[in-house]
Amino acid sequence: MPAATQVPIAEGLFTWPSDDPHLIGSKCTACGVVTFPKGSSCPRCTSLDVAPVELPTRGTIWTFTVQGFLPKSPPYAGPETPETFRPYGVAYVDLGEVKVESRLTTGDASKLRIGQTVELRVVPFKTDEHGNELMYFVFEPVD
């Protein structure tokens, strides 16, 4: 049986496959605003002149919380069940020009703090109906 193919959970969200993955945002060439995920127009000035940009892989926790219950499905389509669910951290990660909402690799609030350095990781989310391993991004505390 062939090995599962790792594919991004959504095309154009991050560089993949890659030994050094980056989130892909947009930068408006008219006003300079950076957004994530990448878009086809600028939310600030409405210009259509935007270009894809690889975002930094390190940032800091701007704010965070711990998701202590299984999200409702739909829209959530994760692999957890009420029996397997474990709380997970969710943060706004400040990457300099843009803040990104992301899961964290820990759900232990005692190991998290505002201003803490975090680094991008691409990890398995679940297996789809075709046997592909869907990959998504998280941030991991580095200190």
HELIX and SHEET records of a PDB file:
HELIX    1   1 ALA A  109  LYS A  111  5                                   3    
SHEET    1   A 6 GLN A   6  PRO A   8  0                                        
SHEET    2   A 6 GLU A 133  PRO A 141  1                                        
SHEET    3   A 6 LYS A  99  LEU A 104  1                                        
SHEET    4   A 6 TYR A  88  ASP A  94 -1                                        
SHEET    5   A 6 ARG A  58  GLN A  67 -1                                        
SHEET    6   A 6 THR A 117  THR A 127 -1                                        
SHEET    1   B 3 VAL A  34  THR A  35  0                                        
SHEET    2   B 3 ILE A  24  CYS A  28 -1                                        
SHEET    3   B 3 VAL A  50  GLU A  54 -1                                        
END                                                                             
